[in-house]
């Protein structure tokens, strides 16, 4: 879609060339959402592609994903063999239901910043203890967990002029056992419930719930819970105010599927035992 209110497009080559933020500005990553509907409040786009960020960086500390990394680039990533939880990457990428054109343009950072409850990159990075690095207009960096970054439907913790630079997934999270369950009302529909479970070597069990709720919800247990404890924790964490309600699923259905998925994931990871 043509954005006929945009008067300028700037493509800085380094951080020092970023313009001072002003009302009517927008950071441009892949643009798959930005150009999908009218944006009458926008007057200037700042294209981040020229900054040349490496899409994926592997270190001893973990995996750093640039905000401009595309879904296709992340899906092609071959993780170290010890990163067992990296098996979540493929299912989460495929949960972004789009053509190859979308996959090659849509970015991980854009998915987080759009902050839709069904955002699969939110599910992935929240479940694996992702930490966002935010560039501030003053030239500093501000770390923030993904769980705190996403505040609600299309609401993030970004302040005016801040940029999501990257998301880092720590090695400790990437080496956990992991399992996931996802459902939508139609085969090609937006996620109605998405639950990811992880289990540490010490037996710690955690569930991360997205799509069914307005913002990511994390529930953790020091050991594998029984069914009663798990249901009680879900009832406490997922209230009527927490559940998301739109055409992609009624709240009661989302709650039911989340509970069913949580129990299935608990059983799957319990069977695997603790290494």
C-alpha positions as CSV (number, residue, x, y, z in Angstrom):
1,X,0.0,0.0,0.0
2,X,1.2,3.5,-0.8
3,X,1.7,5.7,2.3
4,X,0.8,9.0,0.7
5,X,1.5,11.0,3.9
6,X,5.2,10.0,4.0
7,X,7.3,12.9,2.9
8,X,10.8,11.5,3.4
9,X,12.6,8.2,3.8
10,X,16.0,8.2,5.6
11,X,18.5,5.4,5.4
12,X,21.3,5.9,8.0
13,X,24.5,3.8,7.6
14,X,25.5,4.0,11.3
15,X,24.0,4.9,14.7
16,X,25.5,8.4,14.7
17,X,23.5,9.1,11.5
18,X,20.1,8.3,13.1
19,X,18.0,11.5,13.0
20,X,16.4,13.1,16.1
21,X,13.1,11.5,16.7
22,X,10.0,13.6,16.1
23,X,6.2,13.0,16.0
24,X,5.2,11.3,12.7
25,X,8.4,9.2,12.5
26,X,8.5,5.4,12.2
27,X,11.3,2.9,12.2
28,X,11.2,0.8,9.0
29,X,12.3,-2.9,9.3
30,X,10.6,-5.3,6.9
31,X,7.6,-3.1,6.5
32,X,5.2,-6.0,6.0
33,X,2.7,-4.6,8.5
34,X,3.6,-0.9,8.0
35,X,2.6,-1.0,4.3
36,X,-0.4,-3.3,4.9
37,X,-2.8,-0.5,5.9
38,X,-3.1,3.3,5.9
39,X,-0.7,5.1,8.3
40,X,-2.1,8.7,8.2
41,X,0.0,9.8,11.2
42,X,3.3,9.0,9.6
43,X,5.4,11.6,7.7
44,X,8.9,10.2,7.8
45,X,10.4,6.7,7.7
46,X,13.8,5.7,9.0
47,X,15.0,2.6,7.2
48,X,17.1,0.4,9.6
49,X,18.4,-1.9,6.8
50,X,21.4,0.4,6.1
51,X,22.8,-0.2,9.6
52,X,24.0,-3.6,8.5
53,X,23.3,-5.6,11.6
54,X,24.4,-9.2,11.5
55,X,21.1,-11.2,11.6
56,X,22.3,-13.9,14.0
57,X,25.3,-14.0,16.3
58,X,26.4,-17.2,18.2
59,X,28.6,-16.7,21.3
60,X,29.3,-18.7,24.5
61,X,26.6,-16.5,26.1
62,X,23.9,-17.6,23.6
63,X,22.2,-16.4,20.5
64,X,21.7,-12.7,19.6
65,X,19.0,-12.1,17.0
66,X,19.1,-8.7,15.3
67,X,15.8,-6.9,15.2
68,X,16.2,-6.8,11.4
69,X,16.7,-10.5,11.1
70,X,14.0,-11.9,8.9
71,X,11.9,-14.9,9.7
72,X,13.5,-16.7,6.7
73,X,17.0,-16.1,8.1
74,X,16.0,-17.3,11.5
75,X,14.3,-20.4,10.1
76,X,17.5,-21.3,8.2
77,X,19.6,-21.1,11.3
78,X,21.5,-24.3,12.2
79,X,22.0,-24.2,16.0
80,X,24.8,-26.0,18.0
81,X,23.8,-29.6,18.8
82,X,23.7,-28.9,22.5
83,X,20.9,-26.2,22.0
84,X,18.0,-28.6,22.4
85,X,15.5,-25.9,22.9
86,X,16.4,-24.4,19.5
87,X,14.0,-27.0,18.1
88,X,11.3,-24.4,18.9
89,X,12.6,-22.1,16.2
90,X,11.1,-23.9,13.3
91,X,7.6,-24.3,14.7
92,X,7.6,-20.7,15.8
93,X,8.7,-19.5,12.4
94,X,6.0,-21.6,10.7
95,X,3.4,-20.1,13.1
96,X,3.9,-16.8,11.1
97,X,1.5,-17.9,8.4
98,X,2.6,-16.0,5.3
99,X,4.1,-16.4,1.8
100,X,7.8,-16.8,1.1
101,X,7.7,-13.1,0.2
102,X,6.5,-12.2,3.8
103,X,9.0,-14.6,5.3
104,X,11.9,-12.9,3.5
105,X,10.8,-9.4,4.6
106,X,9.1,-9.7,8.0
107,X,11.5,-9.3,10.8
108,X,11.9,-10.8,14.3
109,X,12.0,-7.3,15.8
110,X,8.9,-6.2,13.8
111,X,7.0,-9.1,15.2
112,X,7.9,-8.1,18.8
113,X,7.2,-4.4,18.2
114,X,3.8,-5.1,16.7
115,X,3.0,-6.9,19.9
116,X,0.1,-8.9,18.7
117,X,-0.9,-11.6,21.2
118,X,-0.4,-14.2,18.5
119,X,3.1,-13.0,17.6
120,X,5.2,-16.2,17.3
121,X,8.5,-14.5,17.8
122,X,7.1,-13.2,21.1
123,X,6.3,-16.8,22.0
124,X,9.8,-18.0,21.1
125,X,11.8,-15.3,22.7
126,X,9.7,-15.1,25.9
127,X,9.9,-18.8,26.4
128,X,13.7,-18.8,26.1
129,X,14.3,-15.9,28.5
130,X,14.9,-13.4,25.8
131,X,16.4,-10.0,26.7
132,X,15.8,-7.1,24.4
133,X,18.5,-4.5,23.9
134,X,17.0,-1.1,23.3
135,X,18.8,1.9,21.8
136,X,17.9,5.1,23.5
137,X,17.8,8.5,21.8
138,X,20.6,9.6,24.2
139,X,23.0,7.0,22.8
140,X,22.7,4.5,25.6
141,X,21.4,1.0,25.7
142,X,18.5,-0.3,27.9
143,X,18.1,-4.0,28.6
144,X,14.6,-5.4,29.1
145,X,13.2,-8.9,29.2
146,X,10.7,-9.9,26.5
147,X,8.2,-10.5,29.2
148,X,8.4,-6.9,30.2
149,X,8.8,-5.5,26.7
150,X,5.4,-6.7,25.5
151,X,2.7,-5.0,27.6
152,X,-0.5,-5.8,25.7
153,X,-2.0,-5.9,22.2
154,X,0.0,-3.6,20.1
155,X,1.6,-2.0,23.2
156,X,5.3,-2.3,24.1
157,X,7.6,-0.7,26.6
158,X,9.4,1.3,23.9
159,X,9.7,5.0,24.7
160,X,9.6,7.7,22.0
161,X,12.7,7.5,19.8
162,X,13.9,4.1,21.2
163,X,14.8,1.3,18.8
164,X,14.7,-2.4,19.4
165,X,18.3,-3.4,18.5
166,X,18.4,-7.1,19.3
167,X,17.1,-10.0,21.4
168,X,19.5,-12.3,23.2
169,X,18.6,-15.9,24.1
170,X,20.9,-17.2,26.8
171,X,22.7,-20.6,26.5
172,X,21.1,-21.8,29.7
173,X,17.7,-21.4,28.1
174,X,18.7,-22.9,24.8
175,X,20.0,-26.1,26.4
176,X,16.7,-26.9,28.1
177,X,14.3,-29.6,27.0
178,X,11.3,-28.0,25.3
179,X,7.9,-28.8,23.9
180,X,5.2,-26.7,22.3
181,X,1.5,-26.8,21.3
182,X,-0.4,-24.4,19.1
183,X,-3.9,-24.2,17.7
184,X,-5.9,-21.9,15.5
185,X,-9.6,-22.0,14.4
186,X,-8.6,-22.8,10.8
187,X,-5.5,-24.5,9.2
188,X,-4.3,-21.1,8.0
189,X,-5.5,-19.0,10.8
190,X,-3.9,-16.8,13.4
191,X,-2.9,-18.6,16.6
192,X,-5.6,-18.9,19.2
193,X,-3.5,-20.5,21.9
194,X,0.3,-21.1,21.9
195,X,1.9,-22.8,24.9
196,X,5.6,-23.6,25.2
197,X,7.1,-25.6,28.1
198,X,10.7,-26.0,29.1
199,X,12.5,-28.2,31.6
200,X,16.0,-27.5,33.1
201,X,18.4,-30.2,34.1
202,X,17.6,-29.5,37.8
203,X,13.9,-30.3,37.1
204,X,12.6,-26.7,37.0
205,X,9.6,-26.6,34.8
206,X,8.2,-23.5,33.1
207,X,5.2,-22.7,30.8
208,X,5.0,-19.6,28.6
209,X,1.5,-18.8,27.3
210,X,0.9,-16.5,24.4
211,X,-1.9,-16.0,21.8
212,X,-4.6,-16.9,24.3
213,X,-3.6,-13.9,26.5
214,X,-3.2,-10.2,26.1
215,X,0.5,-10.4,26.9
216,X,3.0,-13.3,27.5
217,X,2.4,-15.2,30.8
218,X,5.1,-17.2,32.5
219,X,4.4,-19.9,35.1
220,X,7.4,-21.7,36.8
221,X,7.7,-24.6,39.2
222,X,10.8,-25.9,41.0
223,X,9.7,-29.4,40.1
224,X,7.2,-31.1,37.8
225,X,3.7,-30.2,39.2
226,X,0.8,-32.6,39.5
227,X,-2.4,-31.9,37.6
228,X,-4.0,-30.1,40.6
229,X,-1.1,-27.7,41.2
230,X,-0.8,-27.0,37.5
231,X,-4.5,-26.2,37.0
232,X,-4.4,-24.0,40.2
233,X,-1.4,-22.0,38.8
234,X,-3.1,-21.6,35.5
235,X,-6.3,-20.4,37.1
236,X,-4.4,-17.8,39.1
237,X,-2.3,-16.5,36.2
238,X,-5.0,-16.5,33.5
239,X,-8.0,-14.4,34.6
240,X,-10.9,-13.1,32.6
241,X,-9.0,-9.8,32.3
242,X,-5.9,-11.6,31.0
243,X,-7.6,-13.6,28.2
244,X,-7.7,-12.2,24.7
245,X,-10.9,-11.9,22.8
246,X,-11.1,-11.4,19.1
247,X,-12.5,-13.2,16.0
248,X,-9.6,-15.8,16.2
249,X,-11.0,-17.4,19.3
250,X,-13.4,-17.0,22.2
251,X,-11.9,-16.5,25.7
252,X,-13.5,-19.7,27.0
253,X,-12.0,-21.8,24.1
254,X,-8.6,-20.2,24.6
255,X,-8.6,-21.0,28.3
256,X,-9.7,-24.6,27.6
257,X,-7.0,-25.2,25.0
258,X,-4.3,-23.5,27.1
259,X,-5.1,-25.9,30.0
260,X,-5.1,-28.9,27.7
261,X,-1.8,-28.0,26.1
262,X,-0.2,-27.3,29.5
263,X,-1.1,-30.8,30.7
264,X,0.1,-32.4,27.5
265,X,3.4,-30.5,27.6
266,X,3.8,-31.5,31.3
267,X,3.3,-35.1,30.4
268,X,5.7,-35.0,27.5
269,X,8.5,-33.4,29.4
270,X,7.9,-35.6,32.5
271,X,8.4,-38.7,30.3
272,X,11.7,-37.5,29.1
273,X,13.1,-37.4,32.6
274,X,15.9,-35.2,33.9
275,X,19.3,-35.5,32.3
